[in-house]
Amino acid sequence: MSAPQRNHGELELGPWRSEEPPALEAFERQPRERDGPFRPRHAAHWDWAFRRNPAGTRLFLARRGGRVVARYGALPVRTRVLGETRTFANLIDSAVWPGEPENEAWLALAQAFLAAHGGGDGDLVHYGWPDEPDLALGKLHLEHELLRATSLLARDPGAGPLGLPDGVEELARFGPQADVLYACCATHWHASAIRDAAFLNWRFAEHPARRFRLLGVRGGDVLRGYAVYHFDPELCSGSGLLMDWLVLPGDEQASERLLEGVLACARADRAAGLAASFPEWSPWSLYFQERGFLHHPSEYLEVVRSSVPRFDMLWLRDNWWTTLADALIL
């Protein structure tokens, strides 16, 4: 439920609603703002993020005289937590326009956002990779906790074929088989984004600004596993990215075929490397390390805010299955 619009002097705060036109001006880069990966530049990208997300919309804007002067928001995702469906939300970089009292406008928007979405019956977890100003303000005012310094597993693609190996097919979209595969895999984790067809197609197949290659391995009519690959020479020092990976642990044949398929994609793109991300406690972390992937620390710090003390950063660190797919801003 969205909070009603409120006035702070001349500053008008309120949620963006789906019946409104896109407010692309809210993402114009400001002088002291980093050039983050998420910046809708056209209506299709805006609609994908804020109108068509299966989990809903989380965006608050501050206006003065009808002009956008600040933003604060997130991209939500339906998440399975101990067998129940809750909502996590990936915070996007906030911004305050020059001439505005930065901390005042930021805090007013953040408080309005939390009033609408942050209670015990709202979003269970907010998470993100903030820039330095947001990191400091979030710790001071919003009870943000440091979850981890992001580290990637990466290796050289090596020599080998450029085409997909036998048994690996390129998918155009995901169907009901993905729901079944996720339901089987989800029993191995206490928390994970619900990787059903609705989410996967929105996240990857329908993305208007990025191209993803969807690789699958079947056994008859059963989807035994999938991998999602993305390459952008401006991301991750020109490495290909293994955005998502879903295979039942122990299915060695499907795992090996998918990994060879993703490596072939990276070779075809002449990528500098192939990078992935898994929780350290996951058996897939060890699996990839045994196949030549090494830890590479990054400068990005991930923070979390839980609306329920039980699910604090320690619980999330040890129980939340994540891949690069959970960085919805990519």
C-alpha positions in Angstrom: 0.0 0.0 0.0 1.4 3.4 -1.0 1.7 6.2 1.5 -0.3 9.3 0.8 1.5 12.3 -0.6 2.8 14.7 2.1 4.2 18.2 2.0 7.4 19.4 3.8 7.2 23.1 3.2 7.4 23.4 -0.6 8.8 19.9 -0.9 6.2 17.4 -2.1 6.9 13.7 -1.4 5.0 10.8 -2.9 5.2 7.5 -4.7 5.3 7.2 -8.5 2.1 5.3 -9.5 1.7 3.1 -12.6 -1.1 5.4 -14.0 1.4 8.2 -14.3 3.7 8.7 -17.3 7.4 7.7 -16.9 9.5 10.3 -14.9 12.7 9.7 -16.8 14.1 13.0 -15.5 14.3 11.3 -12.1 17.3 9.4 -13.3 19.2 12.2 -15.0 22.8 11.9 -13.6 23.6 14.5 -11.1 27.0 16.1 -10.7 28.1 14.1 -7.6 26.3 10.9 -8.6 28.2 7.8 -9.7 27.4 6.5 -13.1 25.6 3.4 -11.8 24.5 0.5 -14.0 20.7 1.2 -13.4 19.6 4.3 -15.2 16.4 4.1 -17.3 16.9 6.2 -20.4 13.7 5.4 -22.3 10.1 4.5 -21.7 10.5 0.8 -22.3 13.2 0.4 -19.7 11.1 2.5 -17.2 8.0 0.3 -17.8 10.1 -2.9 -17.3 11.4 -1.6 -14.0 8.4 0.2 -12.5 5.3 -0.9 -14.4 5.8 -4.6 -15.3 7.8 -6.0 -12.3 5.8 -9.0 -11.1 6.6 -7.9 -7.5 5.2 -4.4 -7.8 6.6 -0.9 -7.7 8.8 0.9 -5.1 9.7 4.4 -6.1 9.3 7.7 -4.2 10.0 11.1 -5.8 10.4 14.6 -4.3 9.1 17.5 -6.3 9.4 21.2 -5.8 7.2 23.4 -8.0 6.3 20.3 -10.0 9.9 19.5 -10.8 11.6 16.3 -9.6 14.4 17.2 -7.2 15.2 13.8 -5.5 14.5 10.1 -5.7 14.5 7.1 -3.5 13.4 3.6 -4.5 14.0 -0.1 -5.1 13.2 -3.0 -7.4 11.2 -5.6 -5.4 11.3 -9.4 -5.9 9.1 -12.1 -4.5 11.2 -14.2 -2.2 10.6 -17.6 -0.6 11.6 -17.5 3.1 11.2 -20.6 5.2 8.5 -21.8 2.8 6.5 -18.5 2.8 6.4 -15.8 0.1 7.8 -12.5 1.2 9.2 -9.5 -0.6 12.9 -8.4 -0.7 13.7 -5.1 -2.5 17.0 -4.2 -4.2 17.6 -0.5 -3.4 18.7 1.7 -6.3 21.0 4.7 -5.9 19.2 7.7 -4.5 19.8 11.2 -5.8 19.2 14.8 -4.6 19.4 17.6 -7.1 21.9 20.5 -6.7 20.4 23.4 -4.6 18.4 21.1 -2.4 19.3 20.4 1.2 20.8 17.0 0.6 20.4 15.2 3.9 16.9 16.7 4.5 15.5 15.7 1.2 17.1 12.3 1.3 15.9 11.5 4.8 12.4 12.7 4.1 12.1 10.5 1.1 13.7 7.5 2.8 11.3 7.8 5.8 8.3 8.1 3.4 9.5 5.0 1.6 9.9 3.0 4.8 6.5 4.1 6.1 5.0 2.6 2.9 7.0 -0.5 2.5 9.3 -1.1 5.5 7.1 -2.4 8.4 6.8 -5.9 9.7 4.0 -6.6 7.2 5.8 -4.9 4.3 9.1 -5.8 2.7 11.0 -8.2 4.8 14.5 -7.1 3.5 15.9 -4.1 1.7 19.4 -4.7 0.2 21.7 -2.9 -2.1 25.2 -1.8 -3.0 25.2 2.0 -2.1 27.6 4.7 -3.0 29.5 6.3 -0.2 26.9 9.0 0.7 24.0 6.5 0.8 26.2 4.0 2.7 26.9 6.5 5.5 23.3 7.9 5.7 21.8 4.4 5.6 23.9 3.3 8.6 23.2 6.4 10.5 19.4 6.8 9.9 18.0 3.5 8.5 19.7 0.7 10.4 21.5 -0.6 7.4 23.9 -3.4 8.2 26.9 -4.5 6.2 26.2 -7.9 4.8 29.5 -8.5 2.9 32.1 -7.1 0.7 31.2 -8.5 -2.7 33.5 -11.1 -4.1 33.3 -12.8 -7.5 34.5 -16.2 -8.6 36.3 -15.8 -12.0 38.5 -17.6 -14.4 39.9 -17.3 -17.9 37.5 -18.9 -20.5 40.5 -20.8 -21.8 40.8 -22.5 -25.2 38.0 -24.5 -26.6 34.9 -24.5 -28.8 32.8 -21.3 -29.4 29.5 -23.1 -30.0 27.2 -24.7 -27.4 28.0 -28.4 -26.6 25.6 -31.2 -27.4 22.7 -31.3 -24.9 22.7 -27.6 -24.3 20.0 -25.5 -26.0 19.4 -21.8 -26.1 16.0 -20.9 -24.7 13.9 -18.0 -25.9 11.8 -17.9 -22.8 11.1 -19.9 -19.6 8.0 -22.0 -19.2 6.4 -24.0 -16.4 9.4 -26.4 -16.3 11.3 -23.6 -14.6 8.8 -23.5 -11.8 9.2 -27.2 -11.2 13.0 -26.9 -11.2 13.0 -24.0 -8.8 10.6 -25.8 -6.5 13.0 -28.7 -6.3 16.1 -26.6 -5.8 14.5 -24.2 -3.3 14.2 -26.9 -0.6 18.0 -26.6 -0.3 17.8 -23.0 0.9 16.0 -21.1 3.6 15.7 -18.0 1.5 15.8 -17.3 -2.3 14.2 -15.2 -4.9 11.3 -17.2 -6.5 12.8 -18.2 -9.8 9.6 -19.1 -11.6 8.8 -18.3 -15.2 7.2 -15.0 -14.4 10.3 -13.7 -12.6 12.8 -15.2 -15.0 11.1 -14.0 -18.2 10.7 -10.5 -16.7 14.3 -10.4 -15.4 16.0 -11.8 -18.5 13.9 -12.5 -21.6 12.0 -9.3 -21.5 14.7 -6.9 -20.4 14.7 -4.0 -22.8 18.2 -2.7 -22.2 20.4 -5.8 -21.8 20.7 -9.1 -23.8 21.0 -12.3 -21.9 21.7 -15.8 -23.3 19.4 -18.4 -21.7 21.0 -21.9 -21.7 19.1 -25.0 -20.7 19.7 -28.8 -20.3 16.7 -31.1 -20.6 16.0 -34.7 -19.8 13.1 -35.6 -21.9 10.4 -33.0 -21.1 12.1 -32.0 -17.8 14.3 -28.9 -17.4 17.3 -30.3 -15.5 19.1 -27.0 -15.2 19.6 -23.5 -16.7 22.3 -20.9 -16.8 22.0 -17.2 -17.8 25.0 -15.5 -19.4 25.5 -11.8 -20.2 28.4 -9.8 -21.7 28.9 -6.1 -21.7 32.5 -4.9 -22.4 31.9 -2.0 -20.0 31.0 -4.3 -17.0 33.4 -6.2 -14.8 36.6 -5.3 -16.8 35.2 -7.0 -19.9 34.4 -10.3 -18.4 31.3 -12.4 -19.2 28.9 -12.7 -16.4 27.2 -15.9 -15.2 24.1 -14.1 -14.1 22.1 -17.1 -12.8 22.6 -20.8 -12.3 19.9 -23.4 -11.3 20.8 -27.1 -11.2 19.9 -29.7 -8.7 23.1 -30.5 -6.6 24.5 -33.8 -7.7 23.4 -33.6 -11.4 27.0 -33.7 -12.6 26.0 -34.2 -16.3 23.8 -31.2 -16.5 26.3 -29.1 -14.5 29.2 -29.9 -16.7 27.3 -29.3 -19.9 26.0 -25.9 -18.7 29.4 -24.8 -17.6 30.9 -25.7 -20.9 28.1 -23.8 -22.6 28.7 -20.7 -20.6 32.5 -20.9 -21.2 31.8 -21.2 -25.0 29.7 -18.1 -24.8 32.5 -16.2 -23.1 35.0 -17.4 -25.7 32.7 -16.4 -28.6 32.5 -12.9 -27.1 36.3 -12.8 -26.6 35.6 -11.9 -23.0 38.5 -11.3 -20.6 37.1 -13.8 -18.2 34.0 -15.4 -16.8 32.7 -14.3 -13.4 30.0 -15.7 -11.1 28.7 -15.2 -7.6 27.5 -17.8 -5.1 27.2 -17.8 -1.3 30.4 -19.2 0.3 28.4 -21.9 2.0 26.9 -23.2 -1.2 28.2 -26.4 -2.7 28.4 -24.6 -6.0 31.0 -22.2 -4.6 33.3 -25.2 -4.1 32.2 -26.8 -7.4 33.3 -23.7 -9.4 36.6 -23.3 -7.5 37.4 -26.9 -8.3 37.1 -25.9 -12.0 39.5 -23.1 -11.9 37.5 -20.2 -10.6 39.3 -18.0 -8.0 38.0 -15.4 -5.6 38.3 -11.8 -6.7 37.3 -9.1 -4.1 35.5 -6.0 -5.3 35.1 -2.5 -3.9 31.3 -3.0 -3.6 29.8 -3.3 -0.2 26.3 -4.9 0.2 24.1 -3.7 2.9 20.8 -5.0 4.3 17.9 -3.8 6.4 15.5 -6.3 7.8 12.1 -5.4 9.2 12.2 -8.5 11.4 15.1 -8.8 13.9 15.2 -12.6 13.4 16.3 -12.2 9.8 19.3 -10.0 10.5 22.5 -9.9 8.5 23.9 -13.0 10.2 20.9 -15.0 9.2 20.9 -13.7 5.7 24.6 -14.3 5.2 24.2 -18.0 6.2 20.8 -18.7 4.6 20.0 -16.5 1.6 20.8 -18.1 -1.8 22.0 -15.4 -4.2 23.6 -15.0 -7.6 24.2 -12.0 -9.8 20.6 -12.3 -10.8 19.6 -10.8 -7.4 21.4 -7.5 -8.4 18.3 -6.4 -10.3 20.1 -3.2 -11.2 22.3 -5.1 -13.7 
